Amino acid sequence: MNKLISLVALMVLSGVTLSVAARAQSVFESIKVSGDLSLTTDQSSAFWLHSRPIFADKDVQGKNVIGGRMEVRSRWSTDFLYFLFACPYKDLYLRPSPDTKKETYGLWDWDVAELFIGADFKDIQRYKEFEVSPQGEWVDLDVNLHNPHHEEGWVWNSGFEHAVRIDETQHVWYAAMKIPMSALDSRPVAAGSTFRVNLFLSQGPPNRHRELAWQAPLSSTFHVPERFGLLKLVP
């Protein structure tokens, strides 16, 4: 009996190990740049062409979404982390009277590309959130899930830059982000460094709202850090 119990325990532990290993395979590689440049949303530019895209093509429950997928690319330097989102759309759901001079609380209720990223692997309830809309509105948050009202983290400012472009012919809008490394991590930046990360696209009004995820949170909220993948800085 003891041998049987030990065997079952070993199988359970093996299953957990395999599950963790499978999760660890969800890696988004950010390619190093030799020098910092101004932001561009041109996907075919040399800056973005030599990156390795990942795709957000699942809904929040992990089911394939028909009719579009968001492509995301990343690059990094000693001082900045760059992202480019290519977001397909049928119709855009936009805030009236957009304000691009200051951050917009509640931007997540409209069409928006979202990045969740954390450097703390000991307390995964702490991470940063960045959002950009097709109109160039933005918000950044210092998220602390230990706080029941973690949206209060929007008063934090990272100093990140962004640029947007809408391609009405191809029905794709683009958002580029340039985030200071100092806003993300106190560790020295080097090839091989990793961050916890997830990426999302929110689209449409409440009656036909659609959400795309890179790593499905398996929840009604995006804020499930246990489901994040990894961003790895590579040469």
N, C-alpha and C positions, 0 to 999 in steps of 0.2 A: 504493500500500500504506500509506504514512504517513497519507494522508487517511482511509483505512478504519480504521486503528488509532485515529486521533484521534476519529473518529466513534463507534467502540465505547466508547472511554474516556469520551466526553461522555455517552453513553447510560447508562453505569454510574454516573457521577457524578450524573446527573439522577435516576436511580433511587434513589440514596442520599438525595439532597435531598428527593425526594418522600416517601420513607419517613420521614425525620425530620419533615417537615411533617405527615404523617399522624399520627405519634405526638404531636406538639405539640398536635393538636386535642383530645386527651383532657384536658379541663380541667374541674375541679370548682370551682364558684364559691361562695365563702363570703361571705355578706352581712353588712355592718357593722350593729352594734347601737349605739344611742345611749348605753346604760349597761349595766353588768354586773348580772346577775340570778342568783338561786338556780337551780340545775339543775331542769329539769322533763323528764319523759319523755312528757308529753302532746303528741302529734303535732299535735293540733288547736289548741294554744295559739297566741296571737299571735306569741310568740317564734319558734316553729318554722314557723308557717304561711307566713311571709313569707320563707322560704328556698327554695332551688332544689335538689331532690333529684337524686341520681345513684343508679344501681342496680348491684349486684353480682349478676350472673345468669349468669356463665360459670364453668366449672370451670377447673382450673389449666392445661389445654391449650387453652382458648379455646372450648370447645364449650358450647352452650346447656344449662342445667340445667333439667330438667323438674320442676315442682312447687314453685316458690318462688324468690323473689329477695329479697335484702337491700336495703333502702332506707336511704340515708345523707343527712343534712342537715348543714349547717355554718353557723355565724355567728362573727363576730369582733369584738373590741374592742381598744383599745390594749393592754390587759393580758392578755386571755385569748382562746383559740381554743376554740370549742364544737363538739361533734359529737353527733348523735343517730342511733343505729342502730335500725332496725326489722327484726327477724330472725324470719322464719317458721319454724315447726318442726312436726314430727309427734310426735316424742318427744324429751324432753330427756335428754342424757347429762351427768350432774352428778357432781362430786366428793362423796363422803360427808364429813360433818363439815366443812363449809366454814368457813374463817377469813377474815372480812372486815375484821379489825383490822390485819392486816399483809399484805404482798404474797405471792403464791403462786407459787413456782417450779414450772415444769412445767404451768402452767395451760393452755398450748396443746394439751395432750393431751385436753382436754375441750371441751364446747360453749363457744365463746368468740367475741366480736367483736373484730377486730384492726385497728389503725391503724398504718401505717408512714409516717413523715414525716421529711423531711430539708430543711435549709436550705442545706447545703453543695453547691453545684453544681460545684465543682472536684474534690472527693473524694466521689463518690456512694456510696462504700462505707461512709460514716458517716451514720447517721440514728437516729431514735428509734422505739421500738415501744411501743404501748399496748394492753393487753388487758383486757376486762371480761367476766365470766361472767354467766349469768342469775341467779346467787345473790348477785351483788355482790362476788365475789372479783376481784382485780386484780393486775396486774404491769406495770411499765414498765421498759424496757431502753434503755441507751445502746449501740447496735449498732455494732460496728467489724468489718467483714468482713475486714479485714487480719489479724484475730486468728482462728486456727483454731477457737477456742472462744468465739465471739462471744456465746454465751448467758451468759457471765460478766458481761455488761453489766447483768444484772438487779440488781446491788447499787446501781446509780444510782437516785436518787429524784427525780422531777420535781415532786412536790407537787400532782399533778393530782387533781381531785375527780371523782366518778362517782356515778351513780344508776341503778337498774334497776327494771324492773316486768315481770311476766309476765301477759299477758292470756290466760288459759286458755280463754276462750270463742272468741276469734279465732285461737288458736294462734300468737301472735306475742309475742316478748319484746323489750323495749326496753332500750337502754343509752345513757346520756348521759354525755359527758365534758366537763370544763372544765379546759383545760390552760394553765398560765401561759406566756405568750409568751416570758418570759425563759428557760424551759427548752428552747425550740426554736431561738432565734435571737438573736444579739447585734446584728443590724441594727435600726435604727429601724423601727417598724411603720407602714405606710401603705397606703392603697388602691393596688393595682397590684402589691404584693409577691407573690411566688410561692414555693411550697414544692414539693418532689417528694413524691408521696404515692401510697399504694396502700391498699386496704381489702379485708378478708377476713372470711369467716364459716366457722368450723369446726364440724361437727356430727356426732354419733353415735359409737358405739364402733368399735374397729378393724375389725371384720368387716363393717361397713356405714357406714364413714366417708364424709362428703361435705364438699366444700369449695367455697365460692363466692368469686369474685374480681371486683373491678372491672376491673383490668387483668391479664389472664391472664399469669402468670409464665412459662408454657411450660416448666415445670420441676417436679420433685417437691418443691421447696422454695419458700416464699414469698419468700425472700431473693434476689431478682433485681432490683436497683435500676435496671438498664437498662430494665426494663419498667414502671417507675413512670409515672403520669400527673402532672398538675400540679394544685395547689390554688392558686387565685388569690383574693386579698382584693379585693373590689369594694365600692363605696359602697352 
